[in-house]
Amino acid sequence: MANQAPRWRRHLLEGATIVASILLAFGIDAWWDAYQEGMAVERQLQTLASDMEANRESLQQVYARGESNLGATKKLMSLMGPQPDPITVDSLASLLDNGFNLYEAALEVAALAGLLDGSEFGTATHPELHSLLVEYRASLEYYSASEELFFDARRDVVLHLASVMPAATVSAKTGIHGPSAFPVDVPVVLADPELEGLLGYLAVTATFLQVQAAALLDLTEQALAVLSPLEAS
């Protein structure tokens, strides 16, 4: 019996050692998983910063082009009426060009989606940035919807011009690149009340798109301001 007590203690010590080893192994695995997840988030944040820089440049071009769209459309509308003011064919074609051509932004969203849809990034680790990115994604949806409305309005103007001027080369107006061969009949265009209404709606959609582009650009600037110190650390 006297010899059994040390053996019992030895078995207990061996069991405790095994349990401790298992717990330590689990702890190391958990730490390693957390470390890898943290590194993945850091890489995504770096990509996000690059995406936001590219988006800022694209949105600045969208906004600048949108100002030109609005100015040309409003100028064209001011010339319309039963007895329109004189304007040359070239000047009218130029106004139509500037009113229709929109800079289409290819905005980067992969890193944004990866962060918001992943489980590693959330309000616990980056509360301010997480809230900002949720708002950013919602603003992106509004922007896309506004852009679609503008394109639909532009298409309606193009189709109407094609119907009143069958000889006009309006196919170039359906895109944003390429030559703008667009022979026009000035009196027909400027005295057309239906076209005036279509241009009015085009101006409304262009204004709405400008508002959404400005809002998204502001959120982009805010996101870059938050990301800058994170990159530095």
N, C-alpha and C positions, 0 to 999 in steps of 0.2 A: 504494500500500500504506500509505503514511504517513497518508493521509486516511481509510483504512478503520478504523483503531483507534478514533478518537473516535466514529465512527458505531456501531461495535460496542458501545462503552461506553454510548452513548446508548440503544440498543435494550435493553441489559441493565437500565439504570436505569428505562426506561419499563415494562419487564416487571415489575421488582420493585415499582414503584409500583402497577401494576394488581393484582398479587397482594396487596400490603399493603392496598389499598383493599377488595378482596374480603374478606380476613380481618377487617378492621375492621368491615365491614358485617355479617358473620356474628356477630362479637362483640357488636355493638350489638343485633342481633336477639335473640341468646341472652340478653343482659342484660335486654332489654325483656320477653321471655317470662318470665324468672325473676321480674322485678319484678311483672308482672301476676299470676303464680301466687301470689306472696307476698301480694299485696293480696287475692286471692280467699280465701286461707287466713285472713287477718286478719278479713275480713268474716264468714266462717263461724265463726270463734272468737267474734266478738261476738254472732252469732245463737245460738251454743251457750250462751253465758253467760246470755242471756235465757231460752232453753229450760230451762236448769238451774234458774233462779230459779222458773219456772212449775212445773217438776216437783217442786221441793222443797215448794212450797205444796200441790200436789195430794197428794203422798205423806204429808204431815203430816195432811191430812184423812182419807186412807185409813187411816192408823194409828189416829187417834182414833176413827174409826167402827168399826174392827176391834175395838178394846177394848170398845166397846159391844156388838158382835155376840157376842163371846166371853162377856162377862158375862151377857148375857141368855140365851144358850144353856145355859150352865152352871147358871144359876139355875133354868131350866126343867127341866133334867135332875135337879136335886136335889129337885124337887117330885114327880117321877114315881115310880110304883110301884103295886102291887096295891091299896093303900089310900092314895091320894094325900092330901096335906094340903089343907085347904080353900083355894080361891083363887077370886076373882071372875072372871067372864067378861071384864070390861074389863082386869083385870090380866094374864090369860092372853093376851089379844089383844095387849096392849102388849109382852109378852115375845116373842111371835112376830114382831111388827113389828121390834123391835130385833135379833132374831136373824137376820132375813132381809135387812134393808135394808143394802146395802153401797154406800159411795161409790166409784163407778167413776172412776178417774183416766184422763183423756185425756192421756197423757204425750207430750211432744214429742220426736221422734227424727230429724227430717229433717236437721238440722245434724250430728248425731252420725253418721248414715249417710254424709252427704256427705264428712265429713272422713276417716272410716275407709276408705271405698271409693275415695277419690281418691288420685292418685299424688303430689300435692304435699305432703301431710301425712304424717309418719311418724316413726320412731324417731330419725332423724338430726337433725330440726329441733326436735321437742318430745317427747323420750323419755319423760318422766314422765307427761305428759298422754296420750300415745298409749297407754301401758300401762294407764292408768287407764280410758280410754274403751273399750278392748278388754274389760276386766273389767266395765265398766258395761253394755255390750251383752249380755254373757253373763248378767249379773244380771237384765236386762230380760226375757230369755227365760224364766228361772226364775220371775220374778214373773208373767208372763203365763200360764205353765202352772199356777201355784198359783191364780191368779184363776179360771181355767177349772175347776179341780177344785172350788173353792168354789161356783161357779155350778151345776155339775152336782149337787153334794150338796144345795144349796138346792132345785133343781128336784125332786129325788127326794122331799124332805120335802113339798113342795107337792103333788105328785101323790098321795102317800100320804094326806095330809089330805083331798084331794078324793075319794079312794076310800072313806074311812071316814065322811066327812061330805058326801054329795052335795049337800046344800042350801047348803053354805058357799060364800061368794063368794071363791074362792081365786085368781081370775085376777089380782087386784091384787098378789098375792104374786110374780108372775113378773117384775115390774119393780122399779125402785127409787124410782119417783116416783108421785104420784097418791094418791087416797084408799085407805085400808086397811080397807075393809068386810070384816070377817072374823068372822061369827058362829061361835062354837065351842061344842061340848059339852064342858064341863070334865072330867067323869069319863071320857068316851071318850078324850080326848086324853091325860090324865095316866096312865091305866091301860093304855096301848097299848105293849107291849114292842117291837113292830117300829118304832114311831115313836121310841122311846127309842134304839134302835140307830142309826137314821138321824140323829138329833140328835147322837149321839156322833161319828159320822163327820163331820157338819157342823162340830162343834167342832174336830176334828182338822184339817180343811182350813182352817178359819179361823185356827187357830194357825200352821199352815205359811205361810199367806198373810201373817200378821203378821211372821213371821221374815224372809220375802223382802222385805216392804215396808221393814222396818227396815234390812236390808242395802243395799237400793237407796237409801234415804234417806241412809245413811252415805256411800255412794259419791258421791251428789249433792253432799253437803257438801264432800267431798274435791276433787271436780272444781271447784267454785266457788272453793275456796281456791287452787287452782293457776291458775285463769283470772283471778283478781283482779289479780295483778301483771302479767299479760300485757296486760290491758286498759289498765292504767295506763301501760304503756310504749308 
